[in-house]
Amino acid sequence: MKYIFIFLCFLKMPLEAESFKEVNCNSANTQYEMNICSSRNLYKNDSDLKKEIGNEVIFQKWVIGREAICEYYSGKYFDGGSIRPMMQNGCNIRLNSEAKRFCLTGDPQCG
């Protein structure tokens, strides 16, 4: 039974992936669409930060810490809500920009 469920999930994946591509972020109206758009923004933001840092290990450690912080606060305020993914993605993007602003620009407080 477990294998049938997994097989059915794989059959459904291309349909969900296709609908993911069709979302126009310039006219996103539903929470589902806004969540997808915020995920796209985070992916791009993470890619840029990863290039800027230039060290895979450091970037992965950053992501683990950042995710923990944003997961905690988005859960605290939006647990169970459909807006939670968008808010968590926004938090991640904000922390990335703070890291760029202070640490990657040579702020002495970052060491």
Gaussian input, Z-matrix of N, CA and C with variables (Angstrom, degrees):
# hf/3-21g

backbone

0 1
 N
 C     1     B1
 C     2     B2     1     A1
 N     3     B3     2     A2     1     D1
 C     4     B4     3     A3     2     D2
 C     5     B5     4     A4     3     D3
 N     6     B6     5     A5     4     D4
 C     7     B7     6     A6     5     D5
 C     8     B8     7     A7     6     D6
 N     9     B9     8     A8     7     D7
 C    10    B10     9     A9     8     D8
 C    11    B11    10    A10     9     D9
 N    12    B12    11    A11    10    D10
 C    13    B13    12    A12    11    D11
 C    14    B14    13    A13    12    D12
 N    15    B15    14    A14    13    D13
 C    16    B16    15    A15    14    D14
 C    17    B17    16    A16    15    D15
 N    18    B18    17    A17    16    D16
 C    19    B19    18    A18    17    D17
 C    20    B20    19    A19    18    D18
 N    21    B21    20    A20    19    D19
 C    22    B22    21    A21    20    D20
 C    23    B23    22    A22    21    D21
 N    24    B24    23    A23    22    D22
 C    25    B25    24    A24    23    D23
 C    26    B26    25    A25    24    D24
 N    27    B27    26    A26    25    D25
 C    28    B28    27    A27    26    D26
 C    29    B29    28    A28    27    D27
 N    30    B30    29    A29    28    D28
 C    31    B31    30    A30    29    D29
 C    32    B32    31    A31    30    D30
 N    33    B33    32    A32    31    D31
 C    34    B34    33    A33    32    D32
 C    35    B35    34    A34    33    D33
 N    36    B36    35    A35    34    D34
 C    37    B37    36    A36    35    D35
 C    38    B38    37    A37    36    D36
 N    39    B39    38    A38    37    D37
 C    40    B40    39    A39    38    D38
 C    41    B41    40    A40    39    D39
 N    42    B42    41    A41    40    D40
 C    43    B43    42    A42    41    D41
 C    44    B44    43    A43    42    D42
 N    45    B45    44    A44    43    D43
 C    46    B46    45    A45    44    D44
 C    47    B47    46    A46    45    D45
 N    48    B48    47    A47    46    D46
 C    49    B49    48    A48    47    D47
 C    50    B50    49    A49    48    D48
 N    51    B51    50    A50    49    D49
 C    52    B52    51    A51    50    D50
 C    53    B53    52    A52    51    D51
 N    54    B54    53    A53    52    D52
 C    55    B55    54    A54    53    D53
 C    56    B56    55    A55    54    D54
 N    57    B57    56    A56    55    D55
 C    58    B58    57    A57    56    D56
 C    59    B59    58    A58    57    D57
 N    60    B60    59    A59    58    D58
 C    61    B61    60    A60    59    D59
 C    62    B62    61    A61    60    D60
 N    63    B63    62    A62    61    D61
 C    64    B64    63    A63    62    D62
 C    65    B65    64    A64    63    D63
 N    66    B66    65    A65    64    D64
 C    67    B67    66    A66    65    D65
 C    68    B68    67    A67    66    D66
 N    69    B69    68    A68    67    D67
 C    70    B70    69    A69    68    D68
 C    71    B71    70    A70    69    D69
 N    72    B72    71    A71    70    D70
 C    73    B73    72    A72    71    D71
 C    74    B74    73    A73    72    D72
 N    75    B75    74    A74    73    D73
 C    76    B76    75    A75    74    D74
 C    77    B77    76    A76    75    D75
 N    78    B78    77    A77    76    D76
 C    79    B79    78    A78    77    D77
 C    80    B80    79    A79    78    D78
 N    81    B81    80    A80    79    D79
 C    82    B82    81    A81    80    D80
 C    83    B83    82    A82    81    D81
 N    84    B84    83    A83    82    D82
 C    85    B85    84    A84    83    D83
 C    86    B86    85    A85    84    D84
 N    87    B87    86    A86    85    D85
 C    88    B88    87    A87    86    D86
 C    89    B89    88    A88    87    D87
 N    90    B90    89    A89    88    D88
 C    91    B91    90    A90    89    D89
 C    92    B92    91    A91    90    D90
 N    93    B93    92    A92    91    D91
 C    94    B94    93    A93    92    D92
 C    95    B95    94    A94    93    D93
 N    96    B96    95    A95    94    D94
 C    97    B97    96    A96    95    D95
 C    98    B98    97    A97    96    D96
 N    99    B99    98    A98    97    D97
 C   100   B100    99    A99    98    D98
 C   101   B101   100   A100    99    D99
 N   102   B102   101   A101   100   D100
 C   103   B103   102   A102   101   D101
 C   104   B104   103   A103   102   D102
 N   105   B105   104   A104   103   D103
 C   106   B106   105   A105   104   D104
 C   107   B107   106   A106   105   D105
 N   108   B108   107   A107   106   D106
 C   109   B109   108   A108   107   D107
 C   110   B110   109   A109   108   D108
 N   111   B111   110   A110   109   D109
 C   112   B112   111   A111   110   D110
 C   113   B113   112   A112   111   D111
 N   114   B114   113   A113   112   D112
 C   115   B115   114   A114   113   D113
 C   116   B116   115   A115   114   D114
 N   117   B117   116   A116   115   D115
 C   118   B118   117   A117   116   D116
 C   119   B119   118   A118   117   D117
 N   120   B120   119   A119   118   D118
 C   121   B121   120   A120   119   D119
 C   122   B122   121   A121   120   D120
 N   123   B123   122   A122   121   D121
 C   124   B124   123   A123   122   D122
 C   125   B125   124   A124   123   D123
 N   126   B126   125   A125   124   D124
 C   127   B127   126   A126   125   D125
 C   128   B128   127   A127   126   D126
 N   129   B129   128   A128   127   D127
 C   130   B130   129   A129   128   D128
 C   131   B131   130   A130   129   D129
 N   132   B132   131   A131   130   D130
 C   133   B133   132   A132   131   D131
 C   134   B134   133   A133   132   D132
 N   135   B135   134   A134   133   D133
 C   136   B136   135   A135   134   D134
 C   137   B137   136   A136   135   D135
 N   138   B138   137   A137   136   D136
 C   139   B139   138   A138   137   D137
 C   140   B140   139   A139   138   D138
 N   141   B141   140   A140   139   D139
 C   142   B142   141   A141   140   D140
 C   143   B143   142   A142   141   D141
 N   144   B144   143   A143   142   D142
 C   145   B145   144   A144   143   D143
 C   146   B146   145   A145   144   D144
 N   147   B147   146   A146   145   D145
 C   148   B148   147   A147   146   D146
 C   149   B149   148   A148   147   D147
 N   150   B150   149   A149   148   D148
 C   151   B151   150   A150   149   D149
 C   152   B152   151   A151   150   D150
 N   153   B153   152   A152   151   D151
 C   154   B154   153   A153   152   D152
 C   155   B155   154   A154   153   D153
 N   156   B156   155   A155   154   D154
 C   157   B157   156   A156   155   D155
 C   158   B158   157   A157   156   D156
 N   159   B159   158   A158   157   D157
 C   160   B160   159   A159   158   D158
 C   161   B161   160   A160   159   D159
 N   162   B162   161   A161   160   D160
 C   163   B163   162   A162   161   D161
 C   164   B164   163   A163   162   D162
 N   165   B165   164   A164   163   D163
 C   166   B166   165   A165   164   D164
 C   167   B167   166   A166   165   D165
 N   168   B168   167   A167   166   D166
 C   169   B169   168   A168   167   D167
 C   170   B170   169   A169   168   D168
 N   171   B171   170   A170   169   D169
 C   172   B172   171   A171   170   D170
 C   173   B173   172   A172   171   D171
 N   174   B174   173   A173   172   D172
 C   175   B175   174   A174   173   D173
 C   176   B176   175   A175   174   D174
 N   177   B177   176   A176   175   D175
 C   178   B178   177   A177   176   D176
 C   179   B179   178   A178   177   D177
 N   180   B180   179   A179   178   D178
 C   181   B181   180   A180   179   D179
 C   182   B182   181   A181   180   D180
 N   183   B183   182   A182   181   D181
 C   184   B184   183   A183   182   D182
 C   185   B185   184   A184   183   D183
 N   186   B186   185   A185   184   D184
 C   187   B187   186   A186   185   D185
 C   188   B188   187   A187   186   D186
 N   189   B189   188   A188   187   D187
 C   190   B190   189   A189   188   D188
 C   191   B191   190   A190   189   D189
 N   192   B192   191   A191   190   D190
 C   193   B193   192   A192   191   D191
 C   194   B194   193   A193   192   D192
 N   195   B195   194   A194   193   D193
 C   196   B196   195   A195   194   D194
 C   197   B197   196   A196   195   D195
 N   198   B198   197   A197   196   D196
 C   199   B199   198   A198   197   D197
 C   200   B200   199   A199   198   D198
 N   201   B201   200   A200   199   D199
 C   202   B202   201   A201   200   D200
 C   203   B203   202   A202   201   D201
 N   204   B204   203   A203   202   D202
 C   205   B205   204   A204   203   D203
 C   206   B206   205   A205   204   D204
 N   207   B207   206   A206   205   D205
 C   208   B208   207   A207   206   D206
 C   209   B209   208   A208   207   D207
 N   210   B210   209   A209   208   D208
 C   211   B211   210   A210   209   D209
 C   212   B212   211   A211   210   D210
 N   213   B213   212   A212   211   D211
 C   214   B214   213   A213   212   D212
 C   215   B215   214   A214   213   D213
 N   216   B216   215   A215   214   D214
 C   217   B217   216   A216   215   D215
 C   218   B218   217   A217   216   D216
 N   219   B219   218   A218   217   D217
 C   220   B220   219   A219   218   D218
 C   221   B221   220   A220   219   D219
 N   222   B222   221   A221   220   D220
 C   223   B223   222   A222   221   D221
 C   224   B224   223   A223   222   D222
 N   225   B225   224   A224   223   D223
 C   226   B226   225   A225   224   D224
 C   227   B227   226   A226   225   D225
 N   228   B228   227   A227   226   D226
 C   229   B229   228   A228   227   D227
 C   230   B230   229   A229   228   D228
 N   231   B231   230   A230   229   D229
 C   232   B232   231   A231   230   D230
 C   233   B233   232   A232   231   D231
 N   234   B234   233   A233   232   D232
 C   235   B235   234   A234   233   D233
 C   236   B236   235   A235   234   D234
 N   237   B237   236   A236   235   D235
 C   238   B238   237   A237   236   D236
 C   239   B239   238   A238   237   D237
 N   240   B240   239   A239   238   D238
 C   241   B241   240   A240   239   D239
 C   242   B242   241   A241   240   D240
 N   243   B243   242   A242   241   D241
 C   244   B244   243   A243   242   D242
 C   245   B245   244   A244   243   D243
 N   246   B246   245   A245   244   D244
 C   247   B247   246   A246   245   D245
 C   248   B248   247   A247   246   D246
 N   249   B249   248   A248   247   D247
 C   250   B250   249   A249   248   D248
 C   251   B251   250   A250   249   D249
 N   252   B252   251   A251   250   D250
 C   253   B253   252   A252   251   D251
 C   254   B254   253   A253   252   D252
 N   255   B255   254   A254   253   D253
 C   256   B256   255   A255   254   D254
 C   257   B257   256   A256   255   D255
 N   258   B258   257   A257   256   D256
 C   259   B259   258   A258   257   D257
 C   260   B260   259   A259   258   D258
 N   261   B261   260   A260   259   D259
 C   262   B262   261   A261   260   D260
 C   263   B263   262   A262   261   D261
 N   264   B264   263   A263   262   D262
 C   265   B265   264   A264   263   D263
 C   266   B266   265   A265   264   D264
 N   267   B267   266   A266   265   D265
 C   268   B268   267   A267   266   D266
 C   269   B269   268   A268   267   D267
 N   270   B270   269   A269   268   D268
 C   271   B271   270   A270   269   D269
 C   272   B272   271   A271   270   D270
 N   273   B273   272   A272   271   D271
 C   274   B274   273   A273   272   D272
 C   275   B275   274   A274   273   D273
 N   276   B276   275   A275   274   D274
 C   277   B277   276   A276   275   D275
 C   278   B278   277   A277   276   D276
 N   279   B279   278   A278   277   D277
 C   280   B280   279   A279   278   D278
 C   281   B281   280   A280   279   D279
 N   282   B282   281   A281   280   D280
 C   283   B283   282   A282   281   D281
 C   284   B284   283   A283   282   D282
 N   285   B285   284   A284   283   D283
 C   286   B286   285   A285   284   D284
 C   287   B287   286   A286   285   D285
 N   288   B288   287   A287   286   D286
 C   289   B289   288   A288   287   D287
 C   290   B290   289   A289   288   D288
 N   291   B291   290   A290   289   D289
 C   292   B292   291   A291   290   D290
 C   293   B293   292   A292   291   D291
 N   294   B294   293   A293   292   D292
 C   295   B295   294   A294   293   D293
 C   296   B296   295   A295   294   D294
 N   297   B297   296   A296   295   D295
 C   298   B298   297   A297   296   D296
 C   299   B299   298   A298   297   D297
 N   300   B300   299   A299   298   D298
 C   301   B301   300   A300   299   D299
 C   302   B302   301   A301   300   D300
 N   303   B303   302   A302   301   D301
 C   304   B304   303   A303   302   D302
 C   305   B305   304   A304   303   D303
 N   306   B306   305   A305   304   D304
 C   307   B307   306   A306   305   D305
 C   308   B308   307   A307   306   D306
 N   309   B309   308   A308   307   D307
 C   310   B310   309   A309   308   D308
 C   311   B311   310   A310   309   D309
 N   312   B312   311   A311   310   D310
 C   313   B313   312   A312   311   D311
 C   314   B314   313   A313   312   D312
 N   315   B315   314   A314   313   D313
 C   316   B316   315   A315   314   D314
 C   317   B317   316   A316   315   D315
 N   318   B318   317   A317   316   D316
 C   319   B319   318   A318   317   D317
 C   320   B320   319   A319   318   D318
 N   321   B321   320   A320   319   D319
 C   322   B322   321   A321   320   D320
 C   323   B323   322   A322   321   D321
 N   324   B324   323   A323   322   D322
 C   325   B325   324   A324   323   D323
 C   326   B326   325   A325   324   D324
 N   327   B327   326   A326   325   D325
 C   328   B328   327   A327   326   D326
 C   329   B329   328   A328   327   D327
 N   330   B330   329   A329   328   D328
 C   331   B331   330   A330   329   D329
 C   332   B332   331   A331   330   D330

   B1=1.4485
   B2=1.5313
   B3=1.3322
   B4=1.4627
   B5=1.5259
   B6=1.3162
   B7=1.4649
   B8=1.5239
   B9=1.3173
   B10=1.4612
   B11=1.5207
   B12=1.3313
   B13=1.4622
   B14=1.5323
   B15=1.3273
   B16=1.4655
   B17=1.5225
   B18=1.3316
   B19=1.4587
   B20=1.5265
   B21=1.3201
   B22=1.4607
   B23=1.5297
   B24=1.3076
   B25=1.4655
   B26=1.5220
   B27=1.3292
   B28=1.4568
   B29=1.5200
   B30=1.3091
   B31=1.4596
   B32=1.5205
   B33=1.3207
   B34=1.4583
   B35=1.5274
   B36=1.3207
   B37=1.4610
   B38=1.5292
   B39=1.3256
   B40=1.4715
   B41=1.5277
   B42=1.3227
   B43=1.4580
   B44=1.5142
   B45=1.3171
   B46=1.4606
   B47=1.5227
   B48=1.3231
   B49=1.4641
   B50=1.5223
   B51=1.3280
   B52=1.4578
   B53=1.5217
   B54=1.3313
   B55=1.4621
   B56=1.5251
   B57=1.3355
   B58=1.4588
   B59=1.5219
   B60=1.3329
   B61=1.4576
   B62=1.5233
   B63=1.3041
   B64=1.4582
   B65=1.5308
   B66=1.3048
   B67=1.4585
   B68=1.5236
   B69=1.3220
   B70=1.4591
   B71=1.5324
   B72=1.3130
   B73=1.4681
   B74=1.5251
   B75=1.3175
   B76=1.4595
   B77=1.5183
   B78=1.3293
   B79=1.4684
   B80=1.5248
   B81=1.3205
   B82=1.4638
   B83=1.5289
   B84=1.3409
   B85=1.4644
   B86=1.5190
   B87=1.3142
   B88=1.4609
   B89=1.5217
   B90=1.3146
   B91=1.4602
   B92=1.5209
   B93=1.3104
   B94=1.4658
   B95=1.5341
   B96=1.3146
   B97=1.4642
   B98=1.5281
   B99=1.3246
   B100=1.4666
   B101=1.5257
   B102=1.3337
   B103=1.4612
   B104=1.5242
   B105=1.3288
   B106=1.4611
   B107=1.5256
   B108=1.3095
   B109=1.4683
   B110=1.5223
   B111=1.3289
   B112=1.4647
   B113=1.5248
   B114=1.3341
   B115=1.4705
   B116=1.5263
   B117=1.3148
   B118=1.4663
   B119=1.5187
   B120=1.3201
   B121=1.4709
   B122=1.5217
   B123=1.3324
   B124=1.4607
   B125=1.5225
   B126=1.3255
   B127=1.4718
   B128=1.5342
   B129=1.3085
   B130=1.4750
   B131=1.5237
   B132=1.3311
   B133=1.4536
   B134=1.5278
   B135=1.3393
   B136=1.4654
   B137=1.5244
   B138=1.3282
   B139=1.4716
   B140=1.5186
   B141=1.3115
   B142=1.4701
   B143=1.5238
   B144=1.3235
   B145=1.4653
   B146=1.5278
   B147=1.3191
   B148=1.4669
   B149=1.5282
   B150=1.3336
   B151=1.4646
   B152=1.5235
   B153=1.3194
   B154=1.4630
   B155=1.5308
   B156=1.3292
   B157=1.4649
   B158=1.5193
   B159=1.3361
   B160=1.4576
   B161=1.5142
   B162=1.3219
   B163=1.4589
   B164=1.5264
   B165=1.3219
   B166=1.4720
   B167=1.5286
   B168=1.3257
   B169=1.4696
   B170=1.5238
   B171=1.3102
   B172=1.4712
   B173=1.5184
   B174=1.3275
   B175=1.4648
   B176=1.5302
   B177=1.3260
   B178=1.4690
   B179=1.5293
   B180=1.3228
   B181=1.4707
   B182=1.5310
   B183=1.3174
   B184=1.4661
   B185=1.5260
   B186=1.3169
   B187=1.4634
   B188=1.5219
   B189=1.3127
   B190=1.4668
   B191=1.5267
   B192=1.3193
   B193=1.4646
   B194=1.5138
   B195=1.3093
   B196=1.4650
   B197=1.5219
   B198=1.3236
   B199=1.4713
   B200=1.5264
   B201=1.3187
   B202=1.4632
   B203=1.5239
   B204=1.3143
   B205=1.4623
   B206=1.5247
   B207=1.3152
   B208=1.4635
   B209=1.5261
   B210=1.3235
   B211=1.4638
   B212=1.5335
   B213=1.3204
   B214=1.4638
   B215=1.5317
   B216=1.3288
   B217=1.4652
   B218=1.5188
   B219=1.3198
   B220=1.4650
   B221=1.5246
   B222=1.3249
   B223=1.4660
   B224=1.5120
   B225=1.3090
   B226=1.4630
   B227=1.5274
   B228=1.3171
   B229=1.4559
   B230=1.5295
   B231=1.3400
   B232=1.4700
   B233=1.5223
   B234=1.3317
   B235=1.4528
   B236=1.5267
   B237=1.3187
   B238=1.4550
   B239=1.5124
   B240=1.3183
   B241=1.4587
   B242=1.5188
   B243=1.3032
   B244=1.4613
   B245=1.5328
   B246=1.3282
   B247=1.4624
   B248=1.5335
   B249=1.3275
   B250=1.4585
   B251=1.5242
   B252=1.3556
   B253=1.4735
   B254=1.5278
   B255=1.3170
   B256=1.4534
   B257=1.5304
   B258=1.3105
   B259=1.4551
   B260=1.5280
   B261=1.3262
   B262=1.4620
   B263=1.5217
   B264=1.3233
   B265=1.4657
   B266=1.5225
   B267=1.3139
   B268=1.4624
   B269=1.5193
   B270=1.3105
   B271=1.4669
   B272=1.5262
   B273=1.3314
   B274=1.4662
   B275=1.5241
   B276=1.3172
   B277=1.4692
   B278=1.5241
   B279=1.3095
   B280=1.4760
   B281=1.5265
   B282=1.3230
   B283=1.4669
   B284=1.5297
   B285=1.3332
   B286=1.4755
   B287=1.5199
   B288=1.3343
   B289=1.4659
   B290=1.5263
   B291=1.3209
   B292=1.4666
   B293=1.5312
   B294=1.3189
   B295=1.4665
   B296=1.5233
   B297=1.3252
   B298=1.4691
   B299=1.5158
   B300=1.3212
   B301=1.4678
   B302=1.5230
   B303=1.3260
   B304=1.4613
   B305=1.5236
   B306=1.3095
   B307=1.4636
   B308=1.5204
   B309=1.3076
   B310=1.4662
   B311=1.5164
   B312=1.3287
   B313=1.4564
   B314=1.5256
   B315=1.3361
   B316=1.4479
   B317=1.5179
   B318=1.3375
   B319=1.4536
   B320=1.5274
   B321=1.3340
   B322=1.4606
   B323=1.5281
   B324=1.3173
   B325=1.4623
   B326=1.5311
   B327=1.3148
   B328=1.4634
   B329=1.5249
   B330=1.2884
   B331=1.4691
   B332=1.4499
   A1=110.91
   A2=114.83
   A3=119.55
   A4=110.71
   A5=116.69
   A6=120.62
   A7=111.68
   A8=116.29
   A9=119.61
   A10=109.85
   A11=117.18
   A12=121.49
   A13=110.81
   A14=116.09
   A15=120.16
   A16=110.20
   A17=116.68
   A18=121.02
   A19=110.71
   A20=117.06
   A21=120.83
   A22=111.37
   A23=116.42
   A24=119.66
   A25=110.68
   A26=117.52
   A27=120.79
   A28=111.54
   A29=116.99
   A30=120.00
   A31=111.42
   A32=115.99
   A33=120.77
   A34=112.54
   A35=118.31
   A36=122.51
   A37=114.44
   A38=120.11
   A39=118.21
   A40=112.48
   A41=117.50
   A42=119.58
   A43=110.87
   A44=117.03
   A45=120.55
   A46=110.61
   A47=116.97
   A48=120.51
   A49=110.15
   A50=117.07
   A51=120.57
   A52=110.90
   A53=117.96
   A54=120.06
   A55=110.46
   A56=116.81
   A57=121.78
   A58=110.10
   A59=117.07
   A60=121.54
   A61=112.44
   A62=117.15
   A63=120.86
   A64=114.11
   A65=118.38
   A66=120.92
   A67=110.13
   A68=115.98
   A69=121.88
   A70=107.86
   A71=115.88
   A72=119.57
   A73=113.18
   A74=117.98
   A75=120.37
   A76=112.28
   A77=116.30
   A78=119.06
   A79=111.33
   A80=117.21
   A81=121.21
   A82=109.27
   A83=116.06
   A84=120.42
   A85=113.40
   A86=116.95
   A87=119.30
   A88=110.12
   A89=116.29
   A90=120.13
   A91=109.93
   A92=117.34
   A93=121.95
   A94=109.89
   A95=117.38
   A96=121.36
   A97=111.15
   A98=116.96
   A99=119.82
   A100=110.92
   A101=117.43
   A102=120.83
   A103=110.31
   A104=116.94
   A105=120.94
   A106=110.11
   A107=116.69
   A108=120.31
   A109=111.74
   A110=117.43
   A111=119.36
   A112=110.45
   A113=117.41
   A114=120.42
   A115=110.48
   A116=116.39
   A117=120.26
   A118=110.99
   A119=116.65
   A120=120.92
   A121=111.13
   A122=116.21
   A123=120.07
   A124=110.57
   A125=116.83
   A126=120.42
   A127=110.44
   A128=116.52
   A129=120.89
   A130=110.50
   A131=116.09
   A132=121.07
   A133=110.78
   A134=116.66
   A135=120.57
   A136=111.18
   A137=116.82
   A138=120.19
   A139=110.83
   A140=116.55
   A141=120.99
   A142=110.90
   A143=116.70
   A144=120.40
   A145=111.03
   A146=116.33
   A147=120.61
   A148=110.64
   A149=116.73
   A150=120.62
   A151=110.43
   A152=115.36
   A153=119.72
   A154=111.47
   A155=116.42
   A156=120.22
   A157=110.27
   A158=115.68
   A159=120.12
   A160=115.17
   A161=117.83
   A162=121.38
   A163=107.93
   A164=116.43
   A165=122.04
   A166=112.74
   A167=117.15
   A168=121.03
   A169=110.92
   A170=116.55
   A171=120.85
   A172=110.16
   A173=116.86
   A174=120.17
   A175=110.88
   A176=117.73
   A177=120.63
   A178=111.38
   A179=117.44
   A180=120.51
   A181=110.15
   A182=116.29
   A183=120.70
   A184=110.21
   A185=117.05
   A186=121.68
   A187=110.41
   A188=118.39
   A189=121.42
   A190=110.31
   A191=117.41
   A192=120.79
   A193=112.57
   A194=115.93
   A195=121.43
   A196=111.08
   A197=116.33
   A198=120.81
   A199=110.94
   A200=117.05
   A201=120.51
   A202=111.06
   A203=116.53
   A204=120.79
   A205=110.63
   A206=116.52
   A207=120.09
   A208=112.12
   A209=116.67
   A210=119.59
   A211=110.13
   A212=116.42
   A213=120.66
   A214=110.94
   A215=116.24
   A216=118.73
   A217=113.26
   A218=118.35
   A219=118.45
   A220=110.09
   A221=117.06
   A222=120.20
   A223=112.10
   A224=115.79
   A225=120.93
   A226=111.30
   A227=116.98
   A228=120.22
   A229=114.80
   A230=117.38
   A231=119.11
   A232=112.94
   A233=118.89
   A234=122.13
   A235=111.20
   A236=115.01
   A237=120.48
   A238=114.30
   A239=117.86
   A240=121.15
   A241=111.79
   A242=115.80
   A243=119.89
   A244=111.79
   A245=116.90
   A246=120.95
   A247=112.05
   A248=117.18
   A249=120.53
   A250=113.80
   A251=120.49
   A252=118.31
   A253=112.78
   A254=117.13
   A255=120.40
   A256=110.79
   A257=116.85
   A258=120.45
   A259=111.19
   A260=116.73
   A261=120.00
   A262=110.24
   A263=117.32
   A264=119.98
   A265=110.76
   A266=117.18
   A267=121.33
   A268=111.81
   A269=116.13
   A270=121.29
   A271=110.15
   A272=116.70
   A273=120.86
   A274=111.50
   A275=115.94
   A276=120.36
   A277=110.39
   A278=115.83
   A279=119.92
   A280=111.40
   A281=116.54
   A282=119.15
   A283=111.00
   A284=117.11
   A285=119.33
   A286=110.88
   A287=116.23
   A288=119.02
   A289=110.87
   A290=117.41
   A291=120.18
   A292=110.11
   A293=116.67
   A294=119.79
   A295=110.01
   A296=116.55
   A297=120.26
   A298=110.52
   A299=115.62
   A300=121.01
   A301=112.01
   A302=116.31
   A303=118.65
   A304=113.44
   A305=117.17
   A306=118.91
   A307=113.90
   A308=117.67
   A309=118.73
   A310=112.68
   A311=117.05
   A312=119.41
   A313=111.81
   A314=116.57
   A315=120.22
   A316=115.02
   A317=117.09
   A318=120.23
   A319=109.08
   A320=118.25
   A321=120.92
   A322=113.43
   A323=118.66
   A324=120.81
   A325=111.50
   A326=118.08
   A327=121.29
   A328=112.05
   A329=116.27
   A330=119.45
   A331=110.08
   D1=-40.22
   D2=-179.76
   D3=-60.23
   D4=-40.38
   D5=-177.80
   D6=-70.22
   D7=-33.35
   D8=176.95
   D9=-65.05
   D10=-42.78
   D11=178.66
   D12=-60.89
   D13=-45.41
   D14=-179.92
   D15=-62.82
   D16=-42.52
   D17=178.83
   D18=-61.36
   D19=-43.48
   D20=179.77
   D21=-65.47
   D22=-34.87
   D23=177.13
   D24=-64.32
   D25=-40.34
   D26=178.50
   D27=-66.40
   D28=-33.40
   D29=177.52
   D30=-67.15
   D31=-34.38
   D32=-177.69
   D33=-79.29
   D34=-25.45
   D35=-175.16
   D36=-54.15
   D37=-47.67
   D38=-178.25
   D39=-60.85
   D40=-33.36
   D41=178.72
   D42=-66.54
   D43=-42.89
   D44=179.57
   D45=-68.62
   D46=-39.80
   D47=178.99
   D48=-64.27
   D49=-37.92
   D50=179.54
   D51=-65.67
   D52=-42.00
   D53=179.20
   D54=-68.05
   D55=-29.32
   D56=177.15
   D57=-62.01
   D58=-39.11
   D59=-178.52
   D60=-71.80
   D61=-27.21
   D62=-173.38
   D63=-79.39
   D64=-8.15
   D65=-177.62
   D66=-71.73
   D67=125.39
   D68=176.20
   D69=-95.50
   D70=110.36
   D71=-175.18
   D72=-71.02
   D73=-15.27
   D74=176.03
   D75=-74.79
   D76=-17.89
   D77=-179.91
   D78=-134.33
   D79=34.02
   D80=179.39
   D81=-67.49
   D82=123.88
   D83=-177.34
   D84=-114.73
   D85=-30.49
   D86=-177.11
   D87=-94.70
   D88=161.64
   D89=178.18
   D90=-63.50
   D91=-37.18
   D92=177.32
   D93=-57.55
   D94=-48.49
   D95=-179.95
   D96=-64.70
   D97=-41.42
   D98=179.52
   D99=-65.87
   D100=-35.00
   D101=176.74
   D102=-64.46
   D103=-42.87
   D104=178.36
   D105=-62.69
   D106=-44.80
   D107=-179.38
   D108=-64.24
   D109=-38.78
   D110=178.17
   D111=-68.05
   D112=-32.68
   D113=176.09
   D114=-66.33
   D115=-40.66
   D116=176.87
   D117=-62.32
   D118=-42.79
   D119=179.09
   D120=-62.70
   D121=-42.48
   D122=179.48
   D123=-64.73
   D124=-42.26
   D125=179.55
   D126=-59.15
   D127=-45.73
   D128=179.19
   D129=-65.00
   D130=-43.82
   D131=-179.90
   D132=-62.18
   D133=-43.48
   D134=177.94
   D135=-63.39
   D136=-41.13
   D137=179.16
   D138=-60.75
   D139=-43.09
   D140=178.99
   D141=-64.25
   D142=-44.99
   D143=-179.33
   D144=-64.93
   D145=-40.55
   D146=179.64
   D147=-60.62
   D148=-42.10
   D149=177.34
   D150=-64.59
   D151=-40.91
   D152=-177.50
   D153=-66.98
   D154=-41.20
   D155=179.10
   D156=-68.59
   D157=-44.78
   D158=176.74
   D159=73.61
   D160=15.37
   D161=179.57
   D162=-140.01
   D163=112.14
   D164=-176.05
   D165=-59.22
   D166=-43.51
   D167=-177.63
   D168=-63.82
   D169=-46.46
   D170=179.44
   D171=-63.42
   D172=-42.54
   D173=179.64
   D174=-61.81
   D175=-44.53
   D176=179.99
   D177=-63.39
   D178=-38.88
   D179=177.00
   D180=-64.78
   D181=-39.80
   D182=177.40
   D183=-60.90
   D184=-46.99
   D185=-177.66
   D186=-61.81
   D187=-41.10
   D188=-179.81
   D189=-61.56
   D190=-47.61
   D191=179.89
   D192=-66.63
   D193=-44.59
   D194=-179.72
   D195=-62.42
   D196=-44.79
   D197=179.30
   D198=-60.90
   D199=-41.58
   D200=-179.60
   D201=-61.56
   D202=-44.09
   D203=179.84
   D204=-64.09
   D205=-49.17
   D206=-175.75
   D207=-70.78
   D208=-34.08
   D209=176.78
   D210=-64.60
   D211=-41.46
   D212=178.96
   D213=-60.49
   D214=-52.40
   D215=-175.62
   D216=-71.66
   D217=-36.84
   D218=177.38
   D219=-67.91
   D220=-34.11
   D221=176.56
   D222=-69.82
   D223=-36.58
   D224=-179.44
   D225=-64.21
   D226=-39.97
   D227=-174.81
   D228=-101.94
   D229=-24.97
   D230=-172.78
   D231=-128.64
   D232=19.48
   D233=-176.40
   D234=-56.04
   D235=128.47
   D236=178.77
   D237=84.48
   D238=-6.72
   D239=-178.29
   D240=-92.29
   D241=150.64
   D242=-179.49
   D243=-72.25
   D244=-13.47
   D245=179.21
   D246=-83.67
   D247=-12.48
   D248=-174.99
   D249=-54.55
   D250=-47.06
   D251=-179.67
   D252=-59.07
   D253=-40.35
   D254=179.91
   D255=-65.43
   D256=-41.17
   D257=-179.95
   D258=-68.59
   D259=-38.11
   D260=178.16
   D261=-67.20
   D262=-41.84
   D263=176.83
   D264=-62.13
   D265=-41.40
   D266=178.21
   D267=-61.72
   D268=-40.37
   D269=177.16
   D270=-62.58
   D271=-44.53
   D272=179.07
   D273=-60.70
   D274=-43.30
   D275=179.07
   D276=-64.21
   D277=-41.25
   D278=179.53
   D279=-62.46
   D280=-44.53
   D281=179.37
   D282=-66.68
   D283=-35.88
   D284=174.64
   D285=-59.80
   D286=-44.20
   D287=-178.44
   D288=-67.57
   D289=-33.26
   D290=176.74
   D291=-67.06
   D292=-39.98
   D293=177.85
   D294=-62.89
   D295=-43.68
   D296=178.15
   D297=-62.92
   D298=-44.94
   D299=-175.07
   D300=-62.56
   D301=-43.17
   D302=-174.02
   D303=-98.50
   D304=-49.35
   D305=-170.54
   D306=-86.55
   D307=-37.55
   D308=-176.95
   D309=-83.50
   D310=-10.04
   D311=177.61
   D312=-96.82
   D313=5.52
   D314=175.89
   D315=86.20
   D316=24.24
   D317=177.00
   D318=-61.73
   D319=128.90
   D320=-177.01
   D321=-62.34
   D322=-21.63
   D323=-179.77
   D324=-69.20
   D325=-19.67
   D326=179.53
   D327=-86.94
   D328=-3.99
   D329=177.90
   D330=97.61

